[in-house]
Amino acid sequence: MAFRCHLLASVIIVQLGVVANAADLAVKANPPPDQPFFFVVDNRATFSWMPSGTTPGQFSVNPNGTVNGTTAKQVYAFTHFDAWAYGTNFVNIMMLKSGHNDPASPCINAGVTVNFTPGDCAGGAEFYGLFRSTFGWNQIFNTNAFSVGPLHNVSFEIGADVETDNIFLAPAKREAVAGLQFAFDLPYKGYFNVAPLVSWEFSNHNAFTQCGTAFAGGQVAGVSCNATGNVSYHPTWAVEANYYMDLGFLPPSLQFFSISGRAGWYGTKGDSNGLPALSGAGRFSTASAVEFNSEPVRLTFDASKAMMGPKYSHLVDVWVAYRYWQNKFGLDHNAMPGVCTVAATGQSTNSCTEKTVYSGITVKF
C-alpha cells in the first residue's frame, strides 16, 4: 500500500508541475476503514407450502375407517445468520398455519370440541424459534491447529428451542443444547457440519394431562396427572448435522442449482407425558422414543442469478425439498395411545411420522 501511495503521489507531482513531498501526500491519504463487528450478515424471509404435515394426536377418521393424520401447512419463516471474529450466530423463527385437520382450541381434534360436541375450528398456528451459536477453537486459541485436511474448524456450540401452539394441548417447549461442532469443507464452496450435543427439554405443557380435566387418567398429581400441565424431561444426547454445496460440476449455463440438507437425532428423554408410572412396555406405553428429524435433500434454484446475473446471486431462491420426521417430538409412533395410535385398536393415527415433499421461495434482504 505504501508503494502504491508514493507512486501515485509522484505521478501527480509530475503532471501538475508542483514541487511537493510525496511523504506529505501519503500522510494525507485516508486510513483503511475499520472492520465491522459482524463481517457477514444474512437475513432471509421464506414462504413454503407443506401439503402433508402432521401434528401428533391430531387426525380424523374417514368414512371407510381409515385414519387421516396429515394436514396442509403454510410455513412463514425469518432466518438470520451472522459471523464475527470468534464464531457464528443462527436464528430461525417460523409460523406454521395448519388446516382444519389440526384445529385450534377449543377443538381437541378435527370436528370435536372440548365438550365432545361437533365443532368446526380454524387450523392451529404454531410458532417455533431456534437459536444456535458457535465459538471457533481456531479463533479462540489464535491457531490453525483445528484445520486439518477437510476439517475446517472445531467449535463450542450452544443453542435453544422455543415453541408455542394455540391447539388445546397448548405446548410450550423450552429446550437448551450445548456441545461441539465439527465443520468440514465440501467441493464447490460447500460445507458439512456435525454437532454432538447434550439436549435438555426442561419445560413443556400438556393440557390433556392436567389435573382436574376430563382427559387425565386420574387425579393424583405426579402419578396420573400433572398439577399444572407443565412437564419437564431428562437431559439426553443429540446429534445435529447439516450440509450445503453448489452444483459447480454443471455446465456454466446451468450453474444456478445447489443442494442442502439437515438431520437431527435426539435421544429418549423420559416419559412423554411426564408421568413415569405409565411408561411401561407395549403399545400402551407413553415412554419417549429416539426422534429423527430430517430434510435429507433440498434442491435450490437461484432464480435471481439466472434472471439478473451473478451480482444478484441468491437474492431470490426457489426450492423443493423432502422432509422425514420419525417419532415427532419424541413420541413413539408405535405406542402413545390416543396420540400416535388409536387407544381402542392400536391402529396408527399416522400423525407421529411426517413424510412430505414441499416447496417454497426465499428472499434475501
N, C-alpha and C positions, 0 to 999 in steps of 0.2 A: 504494500500500500504506500509506503514512504517513497519508493522508487517512482511509482506512478504519479504521485503528487508533485514530486520535484520535476519530472519530465513535463507534466502539463504546465507547470509554472514557467519553465524555460521557454516553451513554445509561445506562451502568451507574451513573455518579455520580448522575444524576437519579433513577433508580429506587430506589436504596438510600439516598438522602439522606446520602450520605457526602461530606465535604469532602475532595477529593483533587486531585492534579495529574495531568492527562491525560498530560503528558510522562513522568511517572514510570511510569505504566502501560505506555506504549509501550516504554520501556526493558526492561520485564519480559517483553515478548512474545517467543515462541520464534523464533529465526532460521530462515530458509528452509533446507530440507535441502540437503546437498551433492549436486551432480550425480554420479551413478555413473559410473565409468570407462567401462563398456560401457552405453550408453543403449538399445541393442537387443540382446537375446539370444534366439535362436530355436533350439530343439532339437527334432528330429523323428525318429521311427522309422517305417520303411516295410517292408511286405512286398508283393512283387509276383510274378506268375506269368507267365513268358515261354514260350509254347508252341513257338516256332520259333527258339530261339537257335542260335548257331553257335560253334565253336571251330576255327580254321584247322588243317587236316590231320586232323581227327577226323571220320570218316564210316564208313558201312557200305554194302555193295552188296546190293541187293535181288535175289531170285531171278530177276527178269526182266532183270537187268543194269543197271537204273537205280541211281543213287547217292543215298543219303540223307545229306545233310550237316548236318541240323538235330538239335537236341536240346532237350528241355524244360529250363528252368532256374527254380529258385526263387531269388529275389533278396531278401536281407535287407540293409537299409541304415540307417545312422545319419547324419543331416545336422545340422551346426551352422552357424549364421550369427550374426555379431555386428557391431555398428557402434560405433565410438568417435570421438573428436574429429577424427581425421585420416584415417579410412578404414574399411574393412570387412575381415572375415575369413570365409572359407567353407571348410568341411571336409566331405567326403563319404567315408564308409567303407562298402564293400559286401562281402558274401559271396555268391557265385553258386554254387549247388549244382546240378550238371548231372545228366542222366540217363545211362543206360548207353552211349549213342552217343558220349559224351565221357568215356571211362573214366579213372580214376586209375591211377597206376603200381601194379603192374608191367605193365599192359597198355599197348601202344603204339597200339592202335586198338581199335575195337569188336570184342570177342571174340577178340583176338590178344594174347598176352603177349610180353614182350621176347625170349623164346626161340622165337617164332613157333609156339607151341603154342596150342590153344584155351584160352580163359580168360574167365571172367565177372567182371569187376572192377566195383566200385562207381563211380558217377559222380564226376567230379572236383569239387574245391572250390577256387574261385578267390577270392582276397582282393585287392581293389583300393582304393587310397586316393588321394584327390585333394585338393589344398590350393591356394587362391588368396587372395591379399591385395591390396588396393588402397590407395593413398595419394593422396587427392584434392588437385589443384592449388589449388582454391579455398580449402581448409583450410590447406594448407602455406603459401601466399602471402597468406593473410588477405585475399581479394578475391572479387568476384563476376564477374571478367572472363571466366571459363570457363563462364558460364551465359548462353547466347545463344539466344533462341528455344527450340526443343525440346531443345537441348543443355543437359543438366543439370550435367555436370562432366566434366573430363578427369583421369585418374588414372594414376600409375605402377602397374603390376601385376607381381607376382611369384608363382610357384607351383611345385608339384612334383607328380609322379605316382609311385606305387609299386605294384608288383603281384607276387604270387606265386601259384603254382598247383601242386597236387600231381599233375599229369599227368606222363608220362615226360619231356616236353620240359623241365619244371622252369623255366619262365620266372621271371625276377627283375628286372622292369623298374624302372629308376631314371631319371626324366626331370625336367628343370628347364625352366621357361619364364619369360620376362621381356619386358616391353614396355609398351604403353599400353592404357588402356581409355577409350572414349568412351561416356558414359551419356546416353541420351535419354529424355525423358518421353513416355509414351503416354496417350491418354484413359483415364478411369475408373481413375486411380491406377496406371496401368501404366508399364512401362519397357521400353527396348530397349538392350542393352549390346553393343558390339562391340570386340574387342581384337585388334589386330595384334601378334604376338609372335615372339620367337626361341625355338625349341624345341630342346633337346638331350637326346636319349636316350643318356646317356653309359655306361649299363651295362645288360646283359640277359644271359640264359643260354639256351643251346640244346643240350640233351643229345644230339640227333641228329648234331650236327657235332663233337662232342668227339673228339679224337684217342684212338685205342685202342678205339673202339666199332665194332660191325659196320656201323653206318649211315654213318659218314664215308666220303667218296669216295676217300680216300687217307690217308696218314699224314705229310704234310708240313705242319707247323704253320704257320698263317697263309696257306697256299695251298690245301690241300684239306681241312683240318680246323682246329679251334680247340683250342689246347693244353689249356685247362681247360673249354671250352664257353662261356666268357664272351665276350660280343660288345659292341662299342662302335660307335656310329654317329656320323655327322657332324651338326653343328648345321644346322638348317633353319628355314624360315619356318612360321608357323602363324597362323590366324585363328579366334578363338572368338567366338561370338555367342549371346545368349540374350534371351528376352523373356517378359513376363507382362502380362496385362490381365484385369481383371474384365469380365464381360459386362454392364456397367451399363446398356446400352440396353434390356435386357429389362424387362418389367413387374415391379413390386416383388414380386409373388407368385412370381416366377421368378428373382430375383436371388441365386441360390445357385451360379452357374456362373462359371468362369474358364477362360482358355486360356493355355498357356505352351508354350515350345519352346526348342530349342538346336541349334546346329550347330558343327562344328569341322572345319577343313581343315588338313591337315598335309603339308608338302612331302616330297619324296623325301629319304631320309637315308643313301643308300649301298646297299650290298648287304645284303639281308635276312638272310643267314646270316653276314655279316661276312667273306665270302670273295670279294673283288672279282674274282678270276680267273674266277669262274663267272657273272658278271653279264651277259655278252653280250646279244644281242637274241633275240627269238623266244620260243617257248613254253618253252624250257628255261632261260630266264634266271631268275636269283634276285635281280635288282635290285629295289629297293623302288619303290613307286608312290605317287602322291598319295592320301592317305587322307581319306575323307569320313565323319565320324561324326555322325549327326543324330537328333534326335527332333523332326520338324517341328511336331508338334502334340500337346499333351496336354490333354484336356478334364477338368476337375476339378469335382466336385460337393461343395459344402460341406455335408456331412451333419449336422454338429453345429449349424450355424446354422439349417438347415431344421427340425431337430427340437427344438432348445432355445433358439433365438433369437440375435440378433446378438452378445450378450455372449460366446457360445461359438464365434464365427466361426473356422473353420479348425482347430478342436481335433481334428476327425476329417474327413479328406478321402477320398473315393473317386474314382478316376480311371481313365481308359483312354487309351492312347497308341499311336502308331505309331513304330517305330524302323527306321531305314535306315542301314546301315554298309557302305560300299563299300571294298574293299581293306583289310580289317580288319588292324590293327596294321602297316599299310604294305605288306602282302603283295599282290603283283599277282595279281588273280583270274583273269587270262588266262595266267599263266605259273606259276612256282613249282612245278615237277614234284614229285609226291609229297605236296604240301600243298594247293595250290589246284587242281591238275589231276592226273589220273592219268598217271603218267610214261609208261606204255607207249602210251597212246592220245591223250592230250591232252584227254580228257573232263573236264569240270568236276567237282570234288568238291562243289560247292555249299556249301563251308564258309568261304570267304573273303568272302562277302557275307551280311549279316544283314538280313532283312526280316521283321518280325513285328509284329503287334498284340498288346499285352499290357496288363494291368490290375493295379491294386494298391490298397492302403489305407495312408494315412499318418496317424499320431497325433502331435500336438504335446504336449510335456510340459515 
